Amino acid sequence: MLRKNILITLVLLFCLSLSAQEKKLNIAIVAFYNVENFYDTIDDPKTDDAEFLPGGSQGWNSAKYNLKLDRISEVISKIGQEVVPGGPVVIGLSEIENRMVLEDLVNTETLKSKNYGIVQYNSPDRRGVDVALLYQKSRFTLEGSKPFPLKTADTSLRTRDQLLVWGKLDGEEIYFLVNHWPSRRGGEQRSAPKRKDAALLARHITDSLLSKNPNTKLIIMGDLNDNPNNASISKHLNAKGKIEVLTSSDLYNPMFKLYKDGVGSYAYRDSWDLYDQMIVSYPLTGNDHNSYKLMKAKIFNEQFLKQKTGTFTGYPWRTAAGGQYIMGYSDHFPVYGILGRDAK
């Protein structure tokens, strides 16, 4: 009995210690979300996917668009809420049609109080979708941004730019690189060279930053259409899954362990993939919290985001499936990182 009481006391002291440590840390949630075909209802002949127009197969209209706004704003507001309320300080997005969609999103009743700023450029993507970044102006000061077009041996490829954004997070300099790499259309092996080129571009951007300042804090986020162990990520981007093997120029991929544990952000044909990832430069690793460090990476896969019935029960609840509108959120779960530093 005495041993049991001692054990209970030790557990309580440990929990209290953790709680005290958490109270001494500033927390910033950084997230990424592929929001699946987030189109407006206005016909743009140059870019629009005809499926997502009022006369298209989805019957895309204002009611459906407004529901999509409500759905996505709800998700964003809840990411990381188990750690700290208020939603992500920074969130990268993909499959956004244009700036107007983003302006409508940040002005929803759910997100308006967060005062999100927007970074977005029109890319040459054939389907007319882009990547973007939202940031809470109260905590992130935007200093600059630049889109990097992806060029491959396939000159017919029209795909998303990679978006580099930099500024100060609570006064601390940090960079974000938002990605949506070429899909596996045509098969994984056949399309792999395109993702290799995307990885090499992201690595080039990374090396350019590190050559100027080896202490650059960089978060690479996005739907990479490959898993953490695929060559594009593990070899060409050279993102490693173990902190203990890192050198100062290496990238750390915390999603690697999640993937090995069978956790995914995207489901297809009864298997889970972890295409949506957050990868960090070496200065964001470590146990000291004198400055912001990555404490943990997670997948936001709450029950309300999952298909409730049918063949695809447990899968992400999509906006559309099989050419039919099904009122869901997205075919991907968001991912996010928890950054922490000592309170000042």
N, C-alpha and C positions, 0 to 999 in steps of 0.2 A: 504493500500500500504506500509506504514511504517512497519507494522507487517510482511508483506511478505519479505521486504528487510532485516529485522532483522533475520528472519528465514533462508534466503539464506546465510547471512553472517555467522551465527552460523554453518550451514552445511559445508560451505567452511573452516571455522576454524577447525572444527572437522576432515575433510578430510586431511587438512594440518598437523594437529597434529598426525594423524595416519601415514602419510607419513614420518614425522620426526622421529616417534618412530621406524618405520621399518628401516630407514637408520642407526639407532643406534644399530641394532641387527645383529649379525652373524646368518645366517640361514643354517641349514643342512637338506637336504631331505633324509629321510630313507624310503625305499620302499620294497614291496614284490610283486612277480609276478609268478603265475603258468603259465608256458609257453607252456603247452600242448604238450606232446609227442615230445620233442626235441631230436630226434635221429640223429646219423650220418648215413652214407650209408654203413658202414663196418659191415659185418656179424660177430656177436659174439654169438656163439651157447649157451653160458652159460646164457646170459641175454636178448638178443634182442627180442623185440616184432616182430614176423614174419610179421605183417602187415606193418611195417615200414622198409622194405628192398626192394631193386630194384625189386625182384620177388614177393613181397607181394601185397596185395589188393590195397595199396595206390600207388604202382609203385614208391616208394620213391627213388629218384635219386639225382644227384648232383645239378641239376637245382632247384629242389624243396627245397633241403637243403639250398642252397645259398639264395633262396628267404626267407626262414624261418630266416636265419641269418639277412638279411636286415630288415625283419619285426620286429623282436624282438629288434634289436639294435635301430631302429627308435623309438620304444615305450620307451625304457629305456632313450634315450636322451631327451625325451620330458616330462617325469614325473616331475611335480613340476615347470614347466617352467613359470607358471603364477606368481610364487613367486620369483624365482631366476633361472637364466640360469645355464647350466652345468650338469644337470641330478642329480640323487641321489648320495650322498656321499657313501651310503651303500645300497645295494639291495640284498635281499634274493630271491632265485629262487627255483622252484620245477619242477619236471618232466624233469630233465636234465639227459642225458644218462651217460656222463662221462666228464673227464677233457678236452679232446680234443675239445668237443663241446664248452666248456667255453672259451678255448683259441682262437678258431675261432671267437667266439662272441666278445671278448674284443679287437680283432685285426681287426674288421671291420673298414671301413673308418669312420663310424659314431662315433665309440667309442674309437678308437685308441688313440686319443689325451687326453682322460680322464685318461689313465694309470691305469686301474683297476687291482687290485690284485685278486687272486682267492683262496677260501677255499672250498675244496670238498673232500669227502671220498666216496669210493664205499660202498654201503649198500647191504643188502641181498634181496632187493625188487625183487619180482618175475618177474616184468616187466622190471627190469634193470634200473629204474630211481632213481635219488637221489635228495636231496636238496643241495644247495650250497649258498655261499655268495660272492659277489663282493664288493670291496671297493676301493675308490680312494686313492692311496698311498700318495698323496700330503696332505691329511687331516686326514686319519685314519692310525694309526700305529698299525699294527697287533702284538699282544703279545702272543697269544695262541689260540688253538682251540681243541675241543674234540667231537667225535660223541658218542651219547648215543643210543644203540640199544633198541628197544621196545620189551618187552617180555609180552606175554598175555597167558591166559588160553588155547587159541587156538594155540597149538604148531606147527600147519601147516602154521601159518601166517608168511609170509616173506614180510616185509614192510620197509619203509624208517626209517633211524636213525633220531634222533633229533640232530641238529648241534649247539653246543655252541661255540661262537667266542668272544674273548675279546681283548681289546686294548684301545688306546687313540684316541678319536675324538677331533681334534684340541687341544690336550693336556689333555683332560678330560677323565677319565676312564669310560668305558661303555661296557656292555655285550649285545650280540644278541643271541637269541635262534630261529633257523629256523626249522619250522615244516611242515610236510605234513602227517596229521593223516589218519588212515585207512578210506577207502571209505564207502559209504552206500550200497555197493553191497550186495544183499540178503535182503534188506529192512532196513529202519532206526532203528527200534526197535531191530531187530536181530543183527545188526552190532554195536549197541550202546556200548556194553561192551568193544569193542576194542578201541573206542574213549575215554571211561572212563579211560582205562589203559594208553592211551597216555596223557590224562590230568593229571593223577596222576604222571606220569614220569616228565612232565614239571613242576608240582608243587614241586616235590621232588628236582629237579635241582634249582628251584627258592628259596626254603627254605634253601638249602645248601649254596647258595650264601649270602642270607640275614643273616644267622646265623653267618657268618664270618664278614660281614659288613652290618649293617642295612641300610646304605646309598647307597647300590649298585644300580646303574642305569642299568636296564635291559629292553630290548625290546623283547617281544615274538611276532614273526611274522609267518604267514604261512597260508596254506590252511588247515583249521581244519575240513572240511567236516561236520561241525555243525554250527548253528547260535548262536549269542551271548547269547540268552536266553535258549539254550539247557543245560541240566544238566552237560554235560562234561565240559563246559566253566564256567557257572554261579555257579555251585556247587563244582565240583571236582577240577577244576583249581582255582575256587573262584575268578573270575575276575568280578568286579562290574562296573555297568554302571553310577554311580553317584559319583563324586569326594567328595561331602560333607559327604558321609558315610564312607570314607576310613580311615583305621588306617595305621600305618607305615609299617605293614607287608602285606598290601593288594595290589592287582593288579587292575589297572584301565583299563577298556575296552571302549575306545571312540567310537567304532563301534556300541555300543548298541543303541545309539540314532539314528544313520544312519539307522539301521535295523528297528527300530520302525517307522521311517519316510518313510519306504517302499523302501529304496535304497538298491540295491544288487550288487554283483560282479559276480554272476553266475545265469543263467536262465535255468529253466527246467519245461516243461509242463505248460507254461503260468504263472509261479510264479518265483519270484526273491528270491534268498538266498544270505546271506552275509557270505560265508564260509571263505573268505580271510580277515584276521584280523591282527591288530597291537595292542598289549596289553602292558602296561608299568607298571613298579614298581612305588611305591609312590614317591620316590625322583625325578621322572621326571614330577610330577604334581606341580601345583602352579603358581601364577602370577608373582612372582619375577623371574628375569632372570640373577641372578648372575652367574648361571651355566645353562647348556642346560636344557630346559623344553619343554614338548610337547605343542605346541600352537594349533594344529588342526590335525585331521585325515581326509583323503579324499579318494575317489575312483576316479581313473583316467579312466573316461568313455567317452572320447572324441568321436566325431562322426565318425572319421576315423576308430575306432576300432569296429564299429557296423555293423551288417548285414544290407545291404541296401534294399533288396527285399525279397519277398517270405514269407512263413509262419513264419519265425523266424526274421522278420524285427525288428531291435532294440536290438536283442540279441548280445552278443559278437561274432565277426566274427571269426569263428573257422578255424583251419588248415584243419580239416576233419570233416565230419558229415555223419552219416549213411553209413560208410564204403567208402565214396567218398571224394577225395581231393577237397577242395573248395578255396584254396589259401589265407586263412585268417591269423589271428594273433594267437589267442588263444581262448579257450572257457571260460576264466576268464578275468575279468578286473584287472589291478594292483590296489593295495592300497598303500597309503603312509602317513607318518607323517611329519609334519613340526616342526622341533626343532629350538628353538631360544634362544640366550643368549646375554647379553649386549656386545657390541663391546669393545675390549680391545686394 
